[in-house]
Amino acid sequence: VGGSVTVGGDIFASGTLTILGTSTLATTTITSLTVTGTSTVADIVPALDVTYTLGTSAKRFLNLFTQNIFASSSVITNSSSTNFFATNANFTNATATNLGVTNLTATNSTSTNGFFSSLVATLANITDLIVGNSTTTNAVVTNLTANTATVGTSTITGSFSSLGLSYLA
């Protein structure tokens, strides 16, 4: 068939449907979709709440470009971030610049210009740390300002000032 075809009613097909050119789908349910090339879509909404996964551990997306990320919980591993703000964050092997966090637990992490309400850091390299409550172990800290600080087996260079209780081991 050449030219345009208009069908009123339902179309049922079995097998593979191949569309060449531009395809427009209104509100629809698709069980399995494979897209090759570039696709433009509006909202993608799962059929059920907290049920489906985007990608797998073996087939991951390379990059995600987004304005905002809203998550009930998240795990960030081996990450680099600039201007990251979070509440209740847990990092392992992270590098961050301009990091603002409430309730941070960091292991093997590097931070520059960190502003924290509560910090627990192990094996961390931190420059210009401003924190409400801090516990650091085996950390290297440059310029620490804290309301309350507990520092064990850590190196502090530059300035150290504490407005509240400080425990240095």
Salt bridges, closest charged atoms under 4 A:
none
